C-alpha cells in the first residue's frame, strides 16, 4: 500500500469494513445458550465453548498485534498480512453475519444482512488493494475499484445501526433523533475540518475527484461515530451484550481511522504496521459478536429497575448533555481557528450555524414537550391527589425507620385523628402491643422476599384511634423507596360481625350457652395436651324430667322461660373453669375439669357431689309465664369420667348412657357410668334388630291366662298375652321386647298381630263350644291410631264369625291430661266399639286420679284393679280400705271388677270378701298355650279357698276325638 496516498483509502476502508453494528441476537441461535433449570432469566452464564472462543479471539488479536509490532519478519509478509490479513478478517465477519442472519426466528435479520454486505465490501476492497501491492507489485491507481468497495461499506453499516436502534414512538422523537445525530456529526465535522480536513480539501493541484475521495472517508467516519453515539443512548434492550461488543469494535475502528488521518502517522504508514491490528480486531469482534457473546433475555422493566437502579438515570443524563457537548465542540473548533490566527473557514461557520440552529430547534421541541409533560403530570398529580384525599381508605407512607412521612386526610374520619397529628409519629406506637410482634415479623418477612415474587402483603392488627379505643385495621402493604406504603381500612364492624357469627355458630340461641359443637370441641381440648392424663375430668349429661308436660300444658313460651332459667342455674353452679352447655331440647351438659388428683375414689366423690348439687338446684321450682305459674321438673344426670386414651365422642356417649340409666331407674337421680351399660345397649340394639323380623319369621306365640269368677271358680274370660321365642331359644315377656320396640311402627304391627291372632283363636274355640271371651290389651293411643281403623275391627269380627260379647278391649294409658290422646275421639271410638258388641275394660284402676277421670268420661264395662293394690292387700289395712272403696264404686256403677296379679289364696279370700267379682293370677293359672287352655276350658273350674267346687257348666256337649294336643310351652 502506498504511504504517499493522502487519503490512505485501503486501511481506512479496511477499518470501516472491519466494524459493524452490534449483534442483534434475540436470544436465539447457535451462540445463545438456552436457559436451563435453576437459571434466572436475564442472567445466563457463559459456557465452556464461549470461554474458549473468547480465548481464541484474544490469541488471534494478540498474535496479529505482536507480528505487526515486530514487522512480521519481512516486508513481503507485512504487506500480505496488512492487505490479505485484513481482507480475511473482514470476510470472516461477512460470512459470520450472513450465516447468523439465515438462522430461524432471528431478531433484526435485515441488520445482520446489511452488516454482512458491508463486511464483504471491506473484504473485497482490501483484496483488490492487496492484488495491486502484493501480486502486481505496483501502486494502486487513485481512484480505483477498491475505493468504490470501501465507499459502499459505510451506508449499509449506518442503516444497520439505525435498524438496531430503539425507534422513537412520536414524530417529535424522530425529529429529535435526527437533530441529535446532526449535532454529533456537525460538531465532529467542525472539529475535524478545523484540525485536518480543511488542509486536505485545499491542497493545491489536487483533482476534484481525489479531493472528494480524500474527504469521503473522514466524513463517513464522522457519520459512523454519530450513529455509534446515538445508538449508545438509544440502544434496544434485546441482546445488550452484542450491542456493547459492536460499539466497542466501532469505537476501536474509528480511533484507528482518526490516528491514521492525523498528519503525524499517515506520511509514515505502511501496510502491516501496528495500526492494522485495530482494524483486524474490529473485524474479528464483528465476526464473534452474533455467536460468542452472552445474549441476555429482557428481564422486564421492573427487574431492570431493581438490578440496575442507577444505570438509567446516568444514561439519561449523558443523553441530555449530548446537544450541549456538541455545541461546545463547535465552539472549541471556532476558538481553535481564532487562537491559531487562522481565518474562520466558511465550512466551519456554516456547520456551526446549523449546529446552533439544530440546538435551538431541539431545545424548543424539548421545551414544548416539557410543558406538555408538566401539564400532564400536574393533571395526574391532581387526579391521584383527589383519589387519595377522597378515598375512604387511609394511605400512609412510613420511612425505613418506621416514622410516618405521609398520612392521607381520610385518617380524620377513620381513626378520629388528624393527618398532621400522625405525621412524624412512630408506626409502632399506634399498634396494639399484643399485635406488634406479629406485625414486625410479617414486615420483615415481606421485605426479605423478592419483589417480583411477592409485590404486596396484607396485615391485620388493632390500631389506636383518637377516641382512645382500638380499631381493627386491615392494611395492604407495598414497598416504597426502602420504606412502606400502607393502604389501610377500618374493618372493626366486619371483625365484630365475624365474631358474632362465630359466637352464634357455637352457642345456643335461646340460652346463650355453648352448643353441642363447641362443647364437643372443649371436651376434645380437655382430653388432649397437658390434661390428657387427668382422670379427674368428667362429663355430666343432664335431662329435665317433666319438661315436656310443662311444654304441653303451659305452651312453648313457658317452656322456653324454664329452659332459660335452668341454663342460668346451671351456669352459675359450675366452677369458673368448667363449661355448661345446652345440647338441644331439655338436654344439658357440663364439663368438669380435673384437679390432677389421681385417687379414683376421691374424684368420684367430688364429681358426685357436684352432680347432686346440680340435681337439687335444677329441681327447685320455676316461676314461668310471667310468674303466673310455678312448675317443677326433676333432673336425671349421667356422669362419665375420662380414662387414658378415651376420645371425646366415647366420653360423651358414656355420659349419655349413664343419663338414660338414671331415667330408667326412676328419674331425679345421678348415675355413674359403668362398662356394663354399654354391653346392655349392645344387647338391646341386637334385640331390636332381631325383633324387626321376628313377626315375619313366626317367632311370636299367643298365650292366654284365665280370668276366674271368684264366686264360682269358673273361667269367665281369657286374657291374651304375646310371647316371643327368639331363634336362640330365649323366651321374652312383653315388658322385655316392648322396651326395645322403640319405633311406633313396630309396636303398631305387633298390636295388629295380637288382636287378629286373639280373635281368630277365640273364634276357633267358640266353634267347638268354648265361648269364654278373650281380652286384648290396647293403649288409648293405639286405639286412635289410623293403623287400626274402626272398620278393620268390624271386618275382623265378621270374617272370623266371633259372637257378640266375645271380645274385650282392655284400655291402657287413659290419662285425659295426656296431650297425645284426644278424649273426645277416644270416647267416640269406644262407643262405636260397644255398638259392635265389644266390651271395654279400664286397666290400672286405683293407680291414681287418671283412672277416676277416665271412668267419669269413658264408656266402661269392666274395672281392672291395679296390680299394686292387689300385692299389698293382705298386709296393709290402708290398702284394704282403698281397695274396698274402689270395689264399692264398681258395684254401685253395676260394673264387673277384675283383680290382676292374684297369686296367693289369701288374696283371693280378701278380694272376695270385699266384693271383687273376678281374679287373674298365679293363684289359679299362669299363661297357657292353646292346648292347655282348651283342657282348662273343658274342666272349666278352679278350686277356691274355703269353697266347694261347682260342676262345670261351660263344658262342651261333646268333645272332639280328633283334637290334636299342643305341646306345652
Steps between C-alpha positions, in 0.01 A plus 500: 500500500635840406573711800501807277128474442343787689174335565646156581181345383594138548572505871214733565269287297626190670444660833146595414434163349637325803233650724133453505203576712415313808380147486129480506460152633161469651607234730484228233752345274790266543690747709219561745500255789151380581392570853516184706357397830601707796607798293338837544367670186718781379814368670647230273844364567763452231576138437836335438462556121453874550809522717709313240370729223595807700844352569549423130391851403745649746783281371433596135487871574804477727693302241417748225599792721828329594581429136425857400713631787810300386440565129393141416862406432500630139352778288328248269321328788402836646329596173319166485376526857419869464284444188383140479495455878255788537304362201475159665380650828234705322394196297464298820275773640289497181457121503422499875232770472348337191474155661357644818239700304386184318412330829135459598311760696784750516421845629624794284584264211530792248768662714714187494465471123612864470801434725589196288485709181709778655765258620507333157563837334784567744647154432478558122664842526790365707540206256516738200751714684712193577480390135667820394758514779589133548425330169556774244754682723394842388318793646124495509349750259296777656207482473459124456242224540626455857383851583153415372487192725615699802243770434222239470579374849386797708138552382380141575679509835332827590156368397565184702572711807173684444313168486650397832423831669186534712243679288332817624127470554403857409570736213681734736719207602604440141582867457707500819683186385592671171601818680713307749674315218573827321619666821750220554604479135513875450713556808739226393508647149592847622769358726641271229481774238681744720771248588567311174230488236530864393865446418409187304226672303715795395815317384629687195484308173279225643230376266140531603445122497804435713409777740145367529632151558737628766212668681253214459668263742529745794145616444372143502694441820333805652155368401591160640615651829179698518299183454706319761435773754133525409464123523676497838231726649210342309599136482244223531489275806512187285843329494669783686838322516517478119420870477784583741741282305413668169531848653845408631602376155377818331669718760827315442470540120414869514796555735734329254355706211548821696861408578565413137360829366721704733796661321748333737413140400373503144833602345687214669230230476551176312295179488556252782579755766353505853210722392361213291456296819209727604315448171576127519356482853187692393427252221548202729278657767221533243547136398487393864211723613196298374633165622729533795369782716250437778146579392277632777131441510318820574411474868235767477494856627425408860795263528724746320414767753573267785833368369636823350344782696754760387570406136200671346540837672870507397427413137216749489726774636767435234236499227364833626851650500576387141366818326693724734819299454453527122462878523807514720701307238389744229602792719839343569562446130425868424716612794778278374503684168495836681783406734710367212445826319324330212206640323182327588414260221161535338434128548563538873275804520222339298520175691515679836198710410300190404608333822387802703175514305444130558571553870248784517236296318565202721478714813173644374360152443619394844347813653163428341531136598588597857206739517267223380654252741478749786134562423432127472692436822303771678174347378605153614619638831168675555320186394688277740482761777123506456491122511717488813317779681157377398571136580342348807820302553789656688825514305817526709866508393749383760875559479742208553531619862125454553420874511186602313587745222155535345146430617197562280215724624273196535670433835274758665187308409637150551731535800353815653845663482617771264761407240738773624485349847609159372779623272833468679381242752630144517278240342582252780352735761159485328475118486358293783786348707356150460502535120834681463714186500299339221506820293879536532551135405279532192670823386846345534392194308344715229810718458722191477290348221582584134274782373426309180365204699310692769422858397252558785392352830203539731512577871212514747548651847340730755569871461462768767236755407466858615203397714720279718364167376658243272387457141550186294694616194586303187794636296638417157876562515726595206868590482594864446863626479618279781189575705141380487165623373197398709155504340288454813129464561289465813360146523377520859138437403601205285707352784210550740261339254734206454533464876121516536451241226759277664327546836162419347641190334645377831226601746137410557277788381251463787725462806828636357679197641757315285329262260588141425773586247688736734447270798644208304797714397568597863474139609748409230732773625468378859600149391814618319809696591611518859158381625510180297595290805268672750248233601303753705341655190134405469201569277147536640194439282184659643140441394204691647229249595151637455597782266279370220197514727575867572528565128172323426307652790624859504634541147839538341543856629496375859724211402757740354492708820564187703796405279651847535470486879642149509794607283567795732496272805731253330745769393510650848547161664809382310849627578675776309714265290219254426258515208120484506325434169160435351500206262144542376143480629509447875844337496793682660860404569788610715875448464672471838877537474719291726731636765782252439396265781585140412272342761198353322287486815561867570416602144175304502401650833585854388314477167206319657460787748509751213244298303267462799523873571404567138210256529365675808548844346324407176214333686402817687166660395494729196283809459393516137236661280547842658526345850140382462596136543743310715620176346742231601722275297751242610850441368642164396879523480750257350870529584793361302867539591794544265725199470844482332460475125126577489370731230250782528228307316534195725497711816183682391336168409584354842345799679191470282462131587532580870232767468256257336573249775408770754168560321425129479578455869232743610620846389616788721826324581870485414655197335870435440597328179597135524634283214203262521275784384659484161458125491129541580461754220664258259266224618192719460613609155547142390165408653326785316661388174371143549157628601456665159484161331353294785135544390574405139702199612218367722691535824207648693249278682170586668431383859182545704457540876159407641286764678311313776167581660582534872158375607485183288857428387388482138697658212322819408750619235857453379762777474714479183874556550777493240826316552809512282713193473811613309700283265750453783229340716463795740144577612428874543203647684317807363675727748836387359441517128272806505778692676721460195219557249555875505358575158123544484469305179638184659274535804197562277578194292528290814165636628325413175644150509392448860141614433458293184658186648289527817176544304582214266580255783197614701280434195647149468432428867148635468445263212557204725290638786753694710334839508724673758564861385859601414659813647748697285698780664533812280618850584283804448747637244487171308121508489514846344777405259400497136675166466202347689186660353155417628399316186792262534377377842148446362630318197725291722207391717284430197771309313563261789137485615574587861173534695404830656644549846794266433761781468608719791729797432711578806577871487845613624659849527169681543621820661282785369788746557713317247528745205558211262150367569182682403234385751219614277618276220572218746149522641351483150720206410413300808129569447528369145674185622226440757243520221688211337457293816851562626532544876732764646722436801688779679849389603697640795196601705617634835848602390413872506247764417553435125286184513229681697484777239492244220218319675306827517517557124542165325246223440644214709360151579774347713740652756838331543673567831860605484753228588657727761183494710464123481859430602468674840138437575569227759768685701370859480177601663521834320510327163208281602293810572597662170429183305170451680394853404593450137310173483198669658513762220510225237204325664299820523561561128393145417836406357699181530835520678817305421798479733832458316794325661308269735778260588410374856190340651490768773457763230209305355324492837561869565380612158190283510409635839527858364266426211746446214334288234796362298867425543802427277832367616719211605255404778298344218725457196785652311492581127402187300558394146204403285511130592505555875248781472249268334555240769435768762188612318374144491556474875362853539566533870774584746485419871431802721625535855215423746252402223361183345572438134204551271446272206607652176225657306725622220589145390423433135227242428740275317874485479680474171689174474725637226631789715875517470670587826745796491824437682552723801705813466 
